[in-house]
Amino acid sequence: MMALPAESSWGFVVLMGLLGSLGALLPAAVVLFIPDGWRHRVMPYLLSYATGTMLATAIIGLIPEALEHIPIYEVGIAILAGLVLFFVLEWTVIWRHSHGDLPEDHHHPHGHGHEHGMEKKTGMLILIGDAVHNMADGVAIGAACVASPGLGLVTTLAVLGHEVPQELSDFTILLSSGFSRWKAFFWNTLSGMGTLVGVVAAYGGLGYAEAIVPYALSVAAASFLYIGLADLVPGLHGRIGAAKGVWQFAMMIAGMMTIAMLTMLPH
């Protein structure tokens, strides 16, 4: 077994940052290689699982973590601000779609074009929210590396534990939103690099980095709640018949339980 260095160095810190980002992305990217026909059949169940992981990550992961560092009313204000922010972002994307993409979709029925636009902006909002979450994770890793390499490694592994199912959910939602496999991989990888940015900022002595983490966690929680409740849950109702709804519900609960178990890990 490789021995850890006595003190953290820039090389070790960057390695932890890459492990925290790419280490979660690469296992989750397996969903990209599922054959199209089979993936379309299981997509409603994957989206149900994704919805469960997003809601649970926000409510039992990010919000309690933020509450450990700042008062409850500040968390509440940050969540409310995040909800408003994502409402404005969603409105902006829908407005741009309805004005800029009409020539492309003019041959489609109005309902289909509207549904496609709603799905596309869901993928874009996912990327923004996940980038904020990843940067907060990176700051946590960087701060732990300042304390000791061992704590840095443990924190990185804890981040990996909850990020793998989260990235699996992100890939599923991006594919469902109309992203191609490689566009989904490229943009999700770019979003995942937020972890490395956070690590470098925290370890580099950016004094404000650690202070803004609870607020970033609250905004990330708001993004997951908004996307899960406003976009994913309504979309799931019409994807499969009522007879299969029990399995859809079971997958959502499974997603919640996955995150619940992972939050019990030390971090």
C-alpha positions in Angstrom: 0.0 0.0 0.0 1.3 3.4 -1.0 2.3 5.6 2.0 0.8 9.0 2.3 3.2 12.0 2.4 4.0 13.6 5.7 2.6 16.9 4.5 0.3 17.9 1.6 2.0 19.3 -1.5 0.5 20.9 -4.6 1.0 17.6 -6.5 -1.0 15.7 -3.8 -3.7 18.3 -3.6 -4.2 18.4 -7.4 -4.3 14.6 -7.4 -7.0 14.6 -4.7 -8.9 17.2 -6.8 -8.7 15.0 -9.9 -9.7 11.9 -8.0 -12.7 13.8 -6.5 -13.9 14.9 -10.0 -12.8 12.3 -12.6 -13.1 9.5 -10.0 -16.8 10.1 -9.8 -17.4 10.8 -13.5 -15.7 7.8 -15.0 -17.7 5.1 -13.2 -21.0 7.0 -13.7 -20.2 7.4 -17.5 -21.0 3.7 -17.9 -24.6 4.8 -18.6 -23.4 6.4 -21.8 -22.6 3.0 -23.3 -25.9 1.4 -22.7 -27.5 0.6 -26.1 -30.0 3.2 -27.1 -33.0 0.9 -27.3 -32.4 -0.6 -23.9 -31.6 2.8 -22.4 -34.9 4.3 -23.6 -36.8 1.4 -22.0 -35.2 1.9 -18.6 -34.9 5.7 -18.8 -38.1 6.3 -16.7 -36.7 4.1 -13.9 -33.2 5.8 -14.1 -34.9 9.2 -14.0 -36.9 8.1 -11.0 -33.7 7.0 -9.3 -32.1 10.3 -10.3 -35.0 12.3 -8.8 -34.6 10.4 -5.5 -30.9 11.0 -5.3 -31.3 14.7 -6.1 -34.0 15.4 -3.5 -32.2 13.3 -0.8 -28.8 15.0 -1.5 -30.4 18.4 -1.0 -32.5 17.6 2.1 -30.3 15.1 4.1 -26.9 15.9 2.6 -26.3 19.6 1.6 -28.7 21.4 4.0 -27.6 19.7 7.2 -24.0 20.3 6.2 -24.6 24.0 5.7 -26.5 24.2 9.1 -23.3 23.0 10.8 -21.6 26.2 9.9 -24.1 29.1 9.7 -27.4 29.9 11.4 -30.6 28.4 10.1 -32.1 31.7 8.9 -29.0 32.3 6.8 -29.4 28.8 5.2 -33.0 29.6 4.6 -32.2 32.9 2.9 -29.5 31.3 0.8 -32.0 28.5 -0.3 -34.7 31.0 -1.1 -32.2 33.1 -3.1 -31.1 29.9 -4.9 -34.7 29.1 -5.8 -35.2 32.6 -7.2 -32.0 32.4 -9.1 -32.9 29.1 -10.7 -36.4 30.4 -11.5 -34.8 33.3 -13.3 -32.3 31.1 -15.1 -35.1 28.7 -16.2 -37.2 31.6 -17.4 -34.2 33.1 -19.3 -33.5 29.7 -21.0 -37.2 29.2 -21.9 -37.4 32.7 -23.3 -34.3 32.3 -25.4 -35.5 28.9 -26.6 -38.9 30.3 -27.6 -37.3 33.2 -29.5 -34.1 31.8 -30.8 -35.0 28.2 -31.7 -38.3 28.7 -33.5 -36.9 28.2 -37.0 -35.5 24.8 -36.0 -38.7 23.6 -34.4 -41.3 25.3 -36.6 -42.3 22.0 -38.3 -43.1 20.4 -35.0 -46.4 20.6 -33.2 -46.4 23.4 -30.6 -46.7 20.9 -27.7 -43.8 18.8 -28.8 -41.5 21.9 -29.3 -42.5 23.2 -25.9 -41.8 19.8 -24.2 -38.4 19.6 -26.0 -37.4 23.1 -24.8 -38.4 22.3 -21.2 -36.3 19.1 -21.3 -33.3 20.9 -22.8 -33.2 23.6 -20.2 -33.4 21.0 -17.4 -30.1 19.6 -18.6 -28.6 23.1 -18.6 -29.8 23.9 -15.1 -28.4 20.5 -13.9 -24.9 21.5 -15.1 -25.0 24.9 -13.3 -26.3 23.5 -10.0 -23.8 20.6 -10.1 -20.9 23.0 -10.8 -21.7 24.9 -7.7 -22.0 21.7 -5.7 -18.7 20.4 -7.0 -16.9 23.6 -6.1 -18.1 23.3 -2.6 -16.9 19.7 -2.4 -13.5 20.9 -3.7 -13.2 23.5 -1.0 -13.9 20.8 1.6 -11.2 18.6 0.1 -8.7 21.5 -0.1 -9.3 22.5 3.5 -8.9 18.9 4.7 -5.6 18.7 2.8 -4.3 21.8 4.6 -4.9 19.9 7.9 -3.3 16.7 6.8 -2.9 14.4 3.8 -4.7 11.6 5.6 -7.8 13.8 6.2 -7.6 15.0 2.6 -7.7 11.4 1.3 -10.6 10.5 3.7 -12.6 13.6 2.6 -11.9 12.8 -1.0 -13.2 9.3 -0.6 -16.3 10.6 1.2 -16.9 13.0 -1.7 -16.6 10.1 -4.2 -19.1 8.1 -2.2 -21.9 10.6 -2.8 -20.8 11.9 -6.1 -20.8 8.6 -8.1 -24.6 8.1 -7.8 -25.1 11.9 -8.3 -23.1 11.9 -11.5 -25.0 8.8 -12.7 -28.1 10.8 -12.1 -26.7 13.8 -14.0 -25.8 11.7 -17.0 -29.2 10.1 -17.1 -30.9 13.5 -17.0 -28.6 15.0 -19.7 -29.3 12.1 -22.0 -33.0 12.4 -21.4 -32.8 16.2 -22.1 -31.5 15.5 -25.6 -27.8 15.8 -25.1 -25.7 13.4 -27.2 -23.5 10.9 -25.4 -20.3 12.8 -26.0 -21.9 16.2 -25.3 -23.2 14.9 -22.0 -19.7 13.5 -21.2 -18.0 16.8 -22.2 -20.3 19.2 -20.3 -20.5 17.0 -17.2 -16.8 16.7 -17.1 -16.5 20.5 -17.4 -18.9 20.8 -14.5 -17.0 18.2 -12.6 -13.8 20.3 -12.9 -15.5 22.6 -10.4 -14.1 20.2 -7.7 -10.5 20.9 -8.8 -11.2 24.6 -8.9 -12.5 24.5 -5.3 -9.5 22.4 -4.1 -7.0 24.8 -5.6 -8.8 27.8 -4.2 -9.0 26.4 -0.7 -5.4 25.0 -0.6 -4.0 28.1 -2.2 -4.9 30.2 0.8 -8.0 31.9 -0.5 -9.3 32.8 2.9 -12.9 33.5 1.8 -13.2 30.0 0.2 -14.1 28.1 3.3 -16.4 30.9 4.5 -18.6 30.7 1.4 -18.9 26.9 1.4 -22.2 26.7 3.5 -23.8 29.3 1.3 -22.7 27.5 -1.8 -24.1 24.2 -0.4 -27.4 26.0 0.3 -27.6 27.3 -3.3 -26.7 23.9 -4.6 -29.4 22.3 -2.5 -31.9 24.9 -3.9 -30.9 23.9 -7.4 -31.5 20.2 -6.7 -34.8 20.9 -5.1 -36.0 23.1 -7.9 -34.9 20.8 -10.6 -36.3 17.7 -8.9 -39.7 19.1 -8.0 -40.3 21.6 -10.8 -38.9 19.6 -13.7 -38.2 15.9 -13.0 -41.2 14.9 -10.9 -43.9 16.4 -13.3 -42.1 14.8 -16.3 -42.1 11.4 -14.7 -45.9 11.3 -14.3 -46.5 11.1 -18.0 -43.6 8.8 -19.0 -45.0 5.4 -18.1 -48.3 3.8 -17.4 -49.9 3.7 -14.0 -49.4 -0.1 -13.8 -45.6 0.5 -13.7 -45.8 3.4 -11.3 -45.0 1.2 -8.3 -41.6 0.4 -9.8 -41.0 4.0 -10.6 -41.8 4.9 -7.0 -39.6 2.1 -5.8 -36.6 3.5 -7.8 -37.2 6.9 -6.4 -37.1 5.5 -2.9 -34.0 3.5 -3.8 -32.2 6.7 -4.9 -33.1 8.4 -1.6 -31.9 5.4 0.4 -28.6 5.3 -1.5 -27.8 8.9 -0.5 -29.1 8.3 3.1 -26.7 5.4 3.5 -23.8 7.4 2.0 -24.4 10.4 4.3 -23.7 8.1 7.3 -20.1 7.7 6.1 -17.6 9.8 8.0 -16.6 13.0 6.2 
